[in-house]
Amino acid sequence: MSDWVSYYRSEGPQEEEEEEQDEERAEAVADYKFLGRDSLIFLVDASKGMFEPDGDGVTPFDMTIQCIWSVYTSKIISSDRDLLGVVFYGTEKNKNTADFKHVYVLQELDNPGAKRVLELDQYKGDKGQILFRDTFGHNADYSLGEALWACSNLFSDVRVRLSHKRIMLFTNEDDPHANDSAKAKLARTRASDLRDTGIILDLMHLKKPGGFDISLFYRDIVNIAEDEDLGIQPEQSEKLEHLMKKVRAKETKKRTLARLNLYLNKDLSLSVGVYNLLRKAYKPYPVKLYRETNEVVKIKTRMFNAKTGSLLLPSDTKRAQTYGNRQIVLEKEETEELRRFGSPGLYLIGFKPLSMLKQHHHIRPSQFIYPEESLINGSTTLFNALLMKCLEREMMVLCRYTARQNIPPRFVALIPQEEEVDEQKVQIAPPGFHIIFLPYADDKRKVDFTEKVPASQEQVDKMKEIVQKLRFRYRIDSFENPVLQQHFRNLEALALDMLEPEQAEDLTMPKVDEMNRRLGNLVEEFKDLVYPPDYNPNGKAVKQNQASDGPVKKRLKVEISKDELRSHVQKGTLGKLTVPVLKDACKLYGLKGGGKKQELMDALTEYLSEH
């Protein structure tokens, strides 16, 4: 089962999240509208060498089909508008528009769907390989150059705009044309043609007895994206997990949220691309259908005059904001002007030690910036110099950040990150800066906590032992959302006509038995140190009746004095107080302010201005 990646959409009525949601919608929706669609062709070597099992009984061909099947099922949910295709070379039969020998186009470029997944599914496993051998056969007299030409024709036949064109070549033969220099020259020529037309060719080389030597042939064939490094080539894939990791790293173009300038001063700037490395995943919106024909229903919104019932045009409406019990009416141009806070960009404020950034300063998911050489020449060099110095001195960069013209500026910290690669030289973490959104003074809240109960040193030491026993290495990609995973498995079972859906494992559930085995008697020893001997955690708490001669009137708890309220009114900072504090103040002075914060503020402002 593939790792599903949900649609990223915004939900929830919280006004403070609208800004972040607008940015996410801009990336998710505008990409297809303005940039075009991503397209990916899987070019698979179908010669006999791909069907020879390794020590575990797994063949390179079966690994490849499982990997392609996983990408298809994932794309159905995450990016169903992307185009995918599958081409085999080294087959006895052929099927392509140019009638090249031993090149078989199984699936032309089209949206991923259930029928295409089912077609791939029949070639998985031992039975699938037998079916493939009987259906297509094998022939070593193929031309890789003609296979690349057939893929190029598939891209040309697409009638929609493509923003990203990529071919993934799966093979375990490191020198396919060792005895035919003409075919080798043709393959290099076609690979050069692909590079000139903006088609990226990636090599997904699989395990070969004696090792896969990329320098024999494919170093001249492969061409990669501008933001990738040709010098770091992953090792050959021996396991499906490693192959999937390489494919996931390249299957989707790295789309920028924005391309901005980072201004170091008024005369010096560099260009960067802004990316979202993490976004909350949601279930996709349900699509409304007409019950009789199952056609998608289109929703249109229109406004009418409540008194006359006449249709209102956009020019007939205005916007208003209530302030101090007065309705402030704004024209459309005025509302648009209010949303402009200067030109987009990152403006350097200064540098601070990384130790000054605290965990509670993170108020929303971070973003990531990487240099964009296409806008300003030399940006990569200057960016790397800044990154290396910040890493060397353990400093962060403070900036004023305006993502777009209609987005208010934010106070951010740029946290340097060094590149990391694993044992197979697959990139784990990219080099660049994380954009950490910092709170304004208006975002801070004063919260009164109960008095801290001191613990004895013996109790602290015992809890340290418990914490030490329960430590484990945390990795974010080890925990999937169980609700989303089960939802998509249910959809997959319905679409692919499965008897029953695969059950998703809830990895967020604590492993109680394993925890108890690790802890042993530490928990009981800690209880003996902290709780009294007759303590029963399952028993009901007994309320202590307060001795009193008569009914006691509950006194309102007011956390702020009248002078402090008056000071807030004069400074215009009354909105920094919480709703419970404002309500208690209104009750103390006998004011009826309603339940909304603005109404409470208006009532207090009017009262304090008269008294």
N, C-alpha and C positions, 0 to 999 in steps of 0.2 A: 504493500500500500504506500502510495507516495505521500510526502509531506505536503498537505494542502496549504496553500497560501490564499487567504480570503481576499475578497474585495476590500479595499480600504475606503470606508465611508464614514461620515460623521453622524452621530446621533446624540440625543440628549438636549434638553432645553437650556443648559447653563449658558448664560450670556458670556461669561468670561472665557469660554472655550470656542466662541464663534471665530475668532481670529485664526486659531490653529486649524480649525475645520475648513475655513476658506482656503488656506494654503494647501491643505491636502486635496481638496476638491479640484483646485487649479491644476495640480499635477496629474491627478487621476483622469480627469475629463478632458483637459485641453490637449494632452499629448496626442490622442487619436485624431482630434479635430484639426490640429494645425501641423503636427509633425508627421503624421502618417502611422502606419502599423509596423510592428516588428515582424520579420519573416525569418524562418529557420528551416534549413534542409538538412536532414540526416543522410549522409552519404556513407553507405555501409559496404565494407569488403565482404563478399559472399563466396570467396574462394575456399578450397578445402581446408586450408590452414586455420581458418576461423572456427572450424567445427571440431577441432581436436581438443579433447578435455585435458584439464590440468590435473594435479594430484588430488584435488577435491572433487573431481568429476564434473567440474563446471567448464563449459566452453566459452571462448571469447564472444561468439555469436549470441549465445543465450544471455550473457551479461549485457550486450549491446541492446538486444530487443527489450529486456527488462528495463533498461535505462530509458529508452525511447518511450516505452509504455508509461513509465512513471512521469515523464515530462508531459505527455499528452494529457493524462488524467489531472495533472496539476494545472495545466494551462486552461482546461475547461472551466475551472473555477476562478483562477486568478486573472487570466488574460484571454478570454474567449474570442477576442477580436484579432489576436495574433494569427499569423499564417504558418502552418507547419507542413512539411512534405518528407517523404521517405524514398530514397533511391538506392538500389542495389547495383553493384558492379562485380563482375566475375561470375555471372550466371550464364547458363547455356542459352536460355531464352532472352529475348530483348523486347523492350517496349519503351519507345521514346519518340518524340516528334521528328528527330533527325535520323531515326532508324540506325543508330549506332549499335554495333554488335556487342553483346554481352553486357548491356546496360539496361536495367529494368526499372522503370518508374512505378513503384508500388502505389504511391499517393502523391498527387500533384499538390501544389501549395493551396491550402484552403484552411478554413477555421477548424479547430479540433472539435470532434463530435463523437457521440457514442458508437456510431457505426465504424468509424476509423479505429477507435480503441479496440473494438471487438475483432476487427481484421488483424490487428497486430497481436492480439491475445492468442490467436490460433498458432502462432509461430514460437510461442514460449515453451521451454522444457524439451524433453527428449522427443515427445510426440510431435512437437512443433518443428523440430529440426528435420525429422523424417519427412513431414509434410512439405517443408521447404525444399528438401532435396528432390522429392518426387515432382514438385510443381515447377521449380525453376532450374534445377540442376546446377552444375559447377563447370567453369571453364577458365583456365588460367591465361588464355590468350586475349586478355582485355587491354584496353588503353585507358589509363587514368585521365589523360588529357581529354578524351572524348566524354568520360563520365563528368568531368568538371564542366565541359561544354554543355552537356545535357542539363546540368543544374542551372547554368547561366540562362539557358532558354526558358526554364521554369520561372525564373524571376522576371524575364521579359514578357511572359504571357500574362502576368498579373495586371489587372486593369485598375487597381486601387493604388494610391500613393503609399510607397514603402519608405519608412524612416530608417530602417536598419535591416541589412541583408547579411546573413551569416550562413556558412556551410560548416557542419561538423563532420569530420572524416574519421570513421572508426575502422581501424585495421591493426593487425599484428605483424604485417610484412614491412620491414624497414627499407627494403630496396626492391620495389615491385618490377622495375624494368632494368635489372642489372645486365641482362643479355641483349637489350634492344635500345640502343642509343637514340634512335629516331623517336620512339615512344616517350623516352625520358625527356627529350628536348621538347616534344609537343606538350607534355604535362607542365613543364616549366613555363612555356609560352602561355598556356591557358591560365596558369596561376597568376602570371603577370597581368593578363587581361582582366582577371577578376579584381586584382588590386586596383587597376586603373578605373574600373567601374564602381568602386566603393563596396565590393563584396568581400567580406571577411572570411578567411579560410582557417579553421582551427583543427589541429590534429589531436584526436583522442586515441593515443596509441595504447594498445593492450599488451599483455604479457606475451613474450615470445621466448622459447627455449634459447638460452645463450644471451638474452638481453636484446633490447630494442635500441639500435644506434641511429639516432635522428640525423646525425651528420652525413650519413650515406646518401640520402636523397631528399628528405622532407624539410631540411633546413632551408632549402631554396624554394620550397613550395608554399610553406605556411606564410600567411600574412595576417597580422592581428590588428585590433583596434588601436586608435591613437593613444588611449589611456591605459594600454597594457604594455608590459615589458617583454620584448622578444628574448632578452637574455636569460630570463628565468623560465625554463620549460619544465612542467611537472614531470615526475617520474612515470614510468609505464604503470598502467593500472592492473593490479593483480586481483583486487576484490571489487565487488559491485559498489560498496560504500565509497571507495576511492574514486571510481569512475563517476558516480553520481555527484560527488563533491566538485569534480572538475567541470561537469556539465552545468550544474547549478550556478557556478561562478561566471559562466559565459553565455547562458541561454538567453538572457534578457539584457538589452542595452541599458547602460547606466544613465537614466534620465535625470537631467538637472531640474531642480525646483526653480532655480533662477541662476542667471549669469550676472555677476555684479563686479564692481571694482572695489578693491580694498585700498583705501587712501591712507598712505603712511604720513603724508603731508600734502600741502596744496600742489606741489610740483612732482610728487612721486606716487605712483599707484601701480597695482597689478590686478589682473583679472582672475576671478575664481568662480567655480561652479558650486552651487549649494545643493546638497543631497539629503534625503531623508533615509537614514540607516534603519530606523525603527518607526513603525506606525502601528497603532492598535488595529487589530483585525476584527472585522465584524461579519456577521452573516450577510449575504447579499440581499438586497431589497426583493421582496416577492413581486412578481410581475402580474399585473391584473389582466385577465383574459375575458373576452366576451363568451358567455356561457354556452351559446349555441354553435359558434364556429371556432372557438379557441383562438381567435385572432387577438393580438395585443391591443389593449385599449389605450388610446392616447388621451391624456388629461389636459384640458385647457382651463385656465382661470380667467374670469372676467369680473369686473366690478360694476355694481349698479348703485344708483342713488336710492337710499333707503326710503325717501319720501315719495319720489315720483316713479321710481322703477326704471328710469332711463339708463341706458348703457353709458358708462364713463370711459373716456379715453385717458391715456397716461397724462396728457396735458391738462386734464380737468382736475387732477389731484395734487395735493401738496402734503408736506410732512410737518408734523408739529412735535414739540417736546415740552412737557409740563415742568415748570420750574417755579417754585414759590406760589403754588395755586394759580399760576398764570400760564396760558398756552402760548408758546412761542412758535409762530408759523415760519417755516423756511421754504424758500423756493428750491427747485431741483438743483440749480447751479450752486446755491449756497451750501446744500448738503454735500455736494461733491467737493466743494472747496474745503469744507471742514475736515474732510478725510485725507487731505494732502498735507504731508508733514515734511516736505523736502524731497530731494532726489534719492532714488534707491541707492544703496551701497553700504559698505562697512567703513566707518571712519575711526581711525585710531585715536584712542584717548590716552593710553599709557600702558605700563607693564606693572604687574604685581606678582609676588611669589605664589606658587601653586598652593602653598600651605594655607593661604588666606581664604581659599574657596572651601566652604563648608557644605555638608550634605544637604542641609535644609535650604540652601540657596537654589537648588534645582527645582524650578516650579513647572516645568513642562519638558517633554522629550527633546533631546538635543538634536541638532542638525550637524552636517559635516561639510567642510569646504575642501576643495582640491583645485589646483591651478588650471586655468583655461588658457593655453598658449595661443589659441586661434584668435583671441580678441586683442591681446597686447603681447607683442614679442618680448621674450625675456621674463615672462611671469613665472615660469617654472623655476628658473634659476633663483630669482629673488624669493619666491615662496620657500624653496628648499633651504636657502640661507637663513631665513627667519625661523623656519621649523627647527633646524639643527641648533641654532643659538638658544631657542626657548627650551629645547630638550636638555641642552648642556647646562643651562643655568636654572632649570626647573622654574621657569616663569610662565605666566599666562598673559594673554593680550586682552586688554579691555577695549571695547569698541561700542560705538553707536551703530545699531543695525536697523536699516529700513529695507524690508524685503521687496516691497512694491510701493507705488505711489499712494495707493489707498489703504496702506497698512501703517498704523502708528509706529514710531521708532521704539526699539527695545534696547535695553542696556544688557550687553552680553560679554561673556568671557570666552576667549579662544584657547582651548586646552590642546597642547601638542600631543600627537600620537605617532609613535615610530612604527614602521612597517614590520609585520610579523609573518613568517611563512612556516609551514609544518615540515615534517620529514620528507614529504613528497614534493616540496617546493611549491605547494599550493598556498596562495595568499590567505592568511587568516584575518589580518587587520591591515587596512591600507594606511599609507602615510598621509598625514594631513592634520587639520585642526577640528576639534569638536566645538560647535557653537552652543555654549551653555547659557540659557536665558536666566538672567538675574532678576531678583525682585526689586521693585521700586519701594521707596519709603511708604507709599500708600498701600502696598500689599501686605505690610506687616500687621499682625494682630497681637494684642496684649491678652494673654490667657493666664488666669490665676490657677496655679496648680496647688494641690494639697501638700501639706508639709511632708517632706521626705522622712520616711521611717528608717533610722540607721540600722544596718546589719552588722553583726559581730564578725570578726575576722575569720572565725571558724566556719560560719555560714557562707561567707564569701569564698573561702577556699574550697568548700564542698561543691558549691555551684560551679566553680572553675573546672573541677574534675568532670562534672556532668557535661559542661559545654565542650570540653576537650574530647570526650568520648563520642559526641554527636556531630563532630565536624566532618564535612565532606567537601569535595571539589565541586563548585557550582559552575555550570555552563548554561547559558541562556537557551541554547538550541536543544537542550536535553528535556525541556518541559514544554509540552504542547497544550493548547487550550482543549480540555476534554469535550466541552460542549460543541466547539467548532468541528473538531475531528469527527465526532459521532454524526453530526449534521451532514457533513460532506460524504461520509461513508454511506449514510442512508440514501443520499442523492445518487451516489455512484451505483449502489445496488439496484435502484429503480431504473437508471439509465442503461445499465449493462445487463439487465435481465438476470441478476443474480438471485439465487434462492433466498438468501438472507444476507443482511449487511454484516460486514466485518466489525467486530466490537472493538472500540477504541479503548486503550488502556489509560486509566486516569493516573498519570504520573505525579499528580499533586497530592495524592493520598499518602499520609505518613506510613512508613513500613514499621508498624508497631512491634511486631515480633523481633525484627532485627534490632530495633532501638532497645527493647527490653533485654535482649541478649548482650548488647554492648554495655548497658548500664549496670546490670547485675543488681546489687543491693544499694547502689548509690542513691536512688530515689527515696527509699525508705529511710536511709540514714539522714538525708536532707530534711525529710518531714519531721523526724525526731528532733532535729535541731531548731526548726522554725515553729512548728505547731504545738499546742499543748497536748498532753496525753489523751484527753477525752475529745479531741477535735474530730468531727464527722463532716467531711466535705459534702456529703449528700444530704445532710440535714438542713432543715429550714432555719433561717436566721430568726432569733427571738428579738422582738422589738422591746426596747426598754421604755416603760411608761414614765414620763416625766412628772414628778410629784408637783401638784399645783392646786391651789385652793379654788380656782375657777378657770373658765376658758381663757386661753392665751391667744391674743390676736397675732396672727403671723405678720411679722415685720418684713417689709419689702427690702430686698437686698439691692442697694444702689452702689455701684462700684466707682462712681464719679461724683464729685461735688458740683454745686451750682456754679461756683467760680470757674471750674474747669470746663463745664458746659458752655458758659458764656465766652470763655477764651476760644473754644472750638468754633463757636458761631462767628466770632470776629475774624478768625483766621480762615474760615471756610473749610475747615477739616472735620466737620461733624460727621461726615460720611465714613470716617475711619472707625467710628464706634460700631460695635456689633448691634444687631437688632434686639437681643435680650436686654442690653444695657439701655438702649433708647426706650424700650417698652417700660422698664422699671422706672426710668426718669419721668415718663409721661404719667404713669400711675401715681407717682409721688406727688406731682403737681396737679393732679386731677384733670389731665388733658385726655381728650379722645382723638387719638391719632390714627386709628385704623390699624391694619395688619402689615401694610407695606412700609418699607424702610423710608421711602421718600415722604410718605404722609407723616410718619413719626418725626422726621427731620423738620418738615414744614411747621408742625404743631409746636415743637420746641423752639424753633427760630422765632415764631410769632410771639410766643409767651415771653421769652427772654428779652425780646426787643421792647416789650411793654413794661416789664418789671425790672 
